[in-house]
Amino acid sequence: MYSPPLYIPHCRHPDVISMGMQPMGSHWLERSEHQAALTAHKQERRAALGEAVYKVLPEGLDAACELARKVSEFALSEPLPLEQFPREEWLWQASLAIHEDLVVMASIGGEYTMVAASLCSPSHWRLPEKIGRPMSRIHDPIPTIHDRLTPKIDRVFEFLTVDRPVERFNWSIQEDDVLFCWPLDHEQSFAPEHPLFYRVERQTLSRLPESEALAFTIAVHIDPLESLGASPGAMQALFDAIDANPESVRRYKNFDVLAPALEKYRKYCHP
């Protein structure tokens, strides 16, 4: 018998291309019972992929260090000895101590640009394709986003204040329970018996007081898709959400290639 997932955002935000911003709850960073495994995962990913999971641009170094100090001072029982490491490594050392991945966006030429990231659990995107690019270009592959969300994102970024951080949730379905997900080969298909998993990102967004850059934190949670059956109405809401999204979005989120494997979960809609 499964327990329901910690977060079930599709019940509140069925549209997968939505802002869903809200004031941050009671906590900034999450405490994980599996921190040792998360740290090992990050170390393994960087050893294997290097700058594909960790990169600090020169123009982002001060903001990255500021975020690292904030993580160290506010999230940990004992501050990290950051000064023992080169400044270029501070953000990495901070990320090893917490559940979350960390991303820094700084205003450059009037646009918020990704200038630093420790990203060991991406949800179907690649850091080398995004680092150094403004947010409008980072979101280019996402169907309908420029018409529907880009102006709203720009406004949130512009008016976010130090004392009013926000949070949002992304949700998706994936074909395994791994944290590190680069984009699927879209010609791939999955058999009806293939197990699927419910993936949620809890993202927080806050402004750093010194650099005035924006700090993203991203905590990933993965549960067997069956676990939605433990929350009344959650599985039906999932299928309603999938069916309601336009074809371009369903393809972008891999719902089309996962469709044969999804069908068996409909039995949880009417237990």
C-alpha positions as CSV (number, residue, x, y, z in Angstrom):
1,M,0.0,0.0,0.0
2,Y,1.4,3.4,-1.1
3,S,1.3,6.6,0.8
4,P,0.3,9.6,-1.3
5,P,3.1,11.9,-2.7
6,L,4.2,14.8,-0.5
7,Y,3.0,17.2,-3.2
8,I,0.3,16.7,-5.8
9,P,0.3,20.0,-7.7
10,H,-1.7,18.8,-10.7
11,C,-4.8,18.8,-8.5
12,R,-4.4,22.6,-8.1
13,H,-2.7,23.4,-11.4
14,P,-3.7,20.9,-14.0
15,D,-2.2,23.0,-16.8
16,V,1.4,21.9,-17.0
17,I,2.3,25.3,-18.6
18,S,1.3,27.5,-15.7
19,M,3.0,29.9,-13.3
20,G,1.3,28.7,-10.1
21,M,3.4,31.2,-8.1
22,Q,2.4,31.7,-4.5
23,P,4.1,33.1,-1.4
24,M,6.7,30.8,0.0
25,G,5.4,28.5,2.8
26,S,7.0,27.9,6.1
27,H,10.3,26.7,4.8
28,W,12.9,27.7,2.2
29,L,15.0,24.5,1.9
30,E,13.7,21.0,2.6
31,R,15.1,18.5,5.0
32,S,15.6,15.1,3.5
33,E,15.9,11.7,5.2
34,H,18.1,10.7,2.3
35,Q,20.7,13.5,2.3
36,A,23.7,11.1,2.1
37,A,22.2,9.5,-1.1
38,L,21.4,12.9,-2.6
39,T,25.0,14.1,-2.0
40,A,26.4,10.9,-3.5
41,H,24.1,11.4,-6.5
42,K,25.4,14.9,-7.1
43,Q,29.1,13.9,-6.7
44,E,28.6,11.0,-9.2
45,R,26.9,13.3,-11.7
46,R,29.6,15.9,-11.6
47,A,32.4,13.3,-11.8
48,A,30.7,11.9,-14.9
49,L,29.5,15.1,-16.6
50,G,31.5,18.0,-15.2
51,E,30.3,21.4,-16.6
52,A,27.2,19.7,-17.9
53,V,25.9,19.8,-14.3
54,Y,27.9,22.6,-12.6
55,K,28.9,25.9,-14.1
56,V,29.5,29.4,-12.8
57,L,30.1,32.2,-15.3
58,P,32.4,35.0,-14.3
59,E,29.6,37.5,-14.3
60,G,27.7,35.3,-11.9
61,L,30.4,34.5,-9.4
62,D,29.6,37.1,-6.8
63,A,25.9,36.2,-6.8
64,A,26.7,32.5,-6.7
65,C,28.9,33.0,-3.6
66,E,26.2,35.1,-2.0
67,L,23.7,32.3,-2.5
68,A,26.2,29.7,-1.1
69,R,26.7,31.8,2.0
70,K,22.9,32.1,2.4
71,V,22.5,28.3,2.2
72,S,25.3,27.8,4.7
73,E,24.1,30.3,7.2
74,F,20.4,29.7,7.2
75,A,19.9,26.1,6.1
76,L,22.6,24.1,8.0
77,S,23.2,23.5,11.7
78,E,26.9,24.4,11.2
79,P,28.1,26.9,8.6
80,L,30.1,25.4,5.8
81,P,33.9,26.1,5.7
82,L,33.5,27.8,2.3
83,E,36.7,29.8,2.6
84,Q,38.6,26.5,2.3
85,F,37.5,26.3,-1.4
86,P,38.0,28.4,-4.4
87,R,35.1,30.9,-4.8
88,E,34.1,29.2,-8.0
89,E,33.3,26.1,-6.0
90,W,31.3,27.7,-3.2
91,L,27.9,27.1,-4.9
92,W,28.8,23.5,-5.5
93,Q,29.8,22.9,-1.8
94,A,26.6,24.5,-0.7
95,S,24.5,22.3,-3.0
96,L,26.2,19.1,-1.7
97,A,24.8,19.9,1.8
98,I,21.2,20.2,0.8
99,H,18.4,18.4,-1.1
100,E,18.0,21.2,-3.7
101,D,19.7,22.1,-6.9
102,L,20.6,25.7,-7.1
103,V,20.3,28.2,-10.0
104,V,21.3,31.9,-10.2
105,M,19.7,34.4,-12.6
106,A,21.2,37.9,-12.9
107,S,20.0,40.9,-14.8
108,I,22.3,41.5,-17.8
109,G,21.4,44.0,-20.5
110,G,17.9,44.3,-19.1
111,E,17.2,40.5,-19.2
112,Y,17.5,37.9,-16.5
113,T,20.2,35.5,-17.6
114,M,21.3,32.1,-16.1
115,V,24.8,32.8,-14.8
116,A,25.4,29.9,-12.4
117,A,23.9,26.5,-11.6
118,S,24.4,23.3,-9.7
119,L,21.9,21.1,-11.6
120,C,22.2,17.4,-10.9
121,S,18.5,16.5,-11.2
122,P,17.3,18.3,-14.3
123,S,13.8,17.5,-15.5
124,H,14.4,16.8,-19.2
125,W,16.7,19.8,-20.0
126,R,20.4,20.3,-20.4
127,L,22.4,22.9,-18.5
128,P,24.9,23.5,-21.4
129,E,22.0,24.6,-23.6
130,K,20.7,27.1,-21.0
131,I,23.7,28.6,-19.2
132,G,24.4,32.1,-20.3
133,R,21.0,32.6,-22.0
134,P,18.2,34.9,-21.0
135,M,15.0,33.5,-19.6
136,S,13.1,34.2,-22.7
137,R,15.4,32.0,-24.7
138,I,15.7,29.3,-22.0
139,H,11.9,28.8,-22.4
140,D,11.9,28.7,-26.2
141,P,11.2,24.9,-26.6
142,I,8.1,25.0,-24.3
143,P,4.9,25.2,-26.4
144,T,2.6,28.2,-25.9
145,I,4.8,29.7,-23.1
146,H,5.7,33.0,-24.8
147,D,2.1,33.8,-25.6
148,R,0.8,32.8,-22.2
149,L,3.5,33.2,-19.5
150,T,6.6,35.1,-20.6
151,P,5.2,38.5,-19.8
152,K,4.0,37.3,-16.4
153,I,7.5,35.7,-15.7
154,D,9.1,39.0,-16.6
155,R,6.8,40.9,-14.2
156,V,7.5,38.4,-11.3
157,F,11.2,38.7,-11.8
158,E,11.1,42.5,-12.0
159,F,9.0,43.0,-8.8
160,L,10.2,40.2,-6.6
161,T,11.6,41.6,-3.3
162,V,14.0,40.3,-0.8
163,D,11.3,39.9,1.9
164,R,8.7,38.2,-0.3
165,P,10.1,35.0,-1.8
166,V,7.7,32.8,-3.8
167,E,7.4,29.1,-4.6
168,R,5.8,27.0,-7.4
169,F,5.5,23.4,-8.4
170,N,6.1,21.5,-11.7
171,W,4.7,18.1,-12.3
172,S,5.4,15.4,-14.9
173,I,5.3,11.7,-15.6
174,Q,8.5,9.8,-16.2
175,E,9.5,6.3,-17.3
176,D,11.8,5.5,-14.3
177,D,12.7,6.7,-10.8
178,V,16.0,8.4,-11.6
179,L,16.6,12.0,-10.5
180,F,18.8,12.9,-13.5
181,C,16.6,13.2,-16.6
182,W,17.8,14.6,-19.9
183,P,15.3,14.8,-22.8
184,L,13.8,11.6,-24.1
185,D,14.4,10.3,-27.6
186,H,10.9,11.0,-28.8
187,E,10.8,8.1,-31.1
188,Q,11.1,5.8,-28.1
189,S,8.0,4.0,-27.0
190,F,7.0,2.2,-23.8
191,A,5.1,-1.1,-23.5
192,P,1.8,-1.2,-21.6
193,E,3.3,-3.1,-18.7
194,H,6.1,-0.5,-18.2
195,P,5.9,1.2,-14.7
196,L,5.7,4.9,-14.5
197,F,6.5,7.5,-11.9
198,Y,5.1,10.9,-10.8
199,R,7.8,13.6,-10.7
200,V,7.3,16.9,-8.9
201,E,9.7,19.9,-8.6
202,R,9.2,22.3,-5.7
203,Q,10.9,25.5,-6.9
204,T,11.5,28.6,-4.7
205,L,12.5,32.0,-6.1
206,S,14.0,34.7,-4.0
207,R,16.0,37.9,-4.5
208,L,19.5,38.1,-3.0
209,P,20.0,41.3,-1.1
210,E,23.6,42.2,-2.1
211,S,23.8,41.3,-5.8
212,E,20.1,41.6,-6.4
213,A,20.3,38.5,-8.5
214,L,17.5,35.8,-8.3
215,A,18.1,32.5,-6.6
216,F,16.2,29.4,-7.6
217,T,16.1,26.3,-5.6
218,I,14.7,23.1,-7.1
219,A,13.8,20.0,-5.0
220,V,12.7,16.9,-6.9
221,H,10.4,14.3,-5.5
222,I,9.6,11.0,-7.4
223,D,6.9,8.5,-6.4
224,P,5.4,5.5,-8.2
225,L,2.5,6.6,-10.2
226,E,0.3,4.1,-8.2
227,S,0.8,6.3,-5.2
228,L,-1.7,8.9,-6.6
229,G,-4.3,6.2,-5.9
230,A,-3.9,6.8,-2.2
231,S,-5.2,10.4,-2.5
232,P,-8.9,10.5,-3.4
233,G,-9.5,12.0,-6.9
234,A,-5.8,12.5,-7.7
235,M,-5.5,9.9,-10.4
236,Q,-8.7,11.1,-12.1
237,A,-7.4,14.6,-11.9
238,L,-4.1,13.5,-13.5
239,F,-5.9,12.0,-16.6
240,D,-8.2,15.0,-16.8
241,A,-5.1,17.2,-16.8
242,I,-3.3,15.2,-19.5
243,D,-6.4,15.1,-21.7
244,A,-7.0,18.9,-21.3
245,N,-3.5,20.0,-22.5
246,P,-3.1,20.7,-26.2
247,E,-1.3,18.2,-28.4
248,S,1.9,20.3,-28.6
249,V,2.1,20.3,-24.8
250,R,1.3,16.6,-24.5
251,R,4.1,15.9,-26.9
252,Y,6.5,18.2,-25.1
253,K,5.8,16.5,-21.7
254,N,6.1,13.0,-23.3
255,F,2.5,12.1,-22.6
256,D,2.1,10.7,-26.1
257,V,5.0,8.2,-25.9
258,L,4.0,7.2,-22.4
259,A,0.4,6.7,-23.3
260,P,0.5,2.9,-23.7
261,A,2.0,2.6,-20.3
262,L,-0.4,5.1,-18.8
263,E,-3.5,3.2,-19.6
264,K,-3.2,0.6,-16.8
265,Y,-3.4,3.4,-14.2
266,R,-6.9,4.3,-15.1
267,K,-8.1,1.6,-12.8
268,Y,-7.1,3.8,-9.9
269,C,-9.6,6.4,-11.0
270,H,-12.6,4.3,-9.8
271,P,-11.3,1.9,-7.1
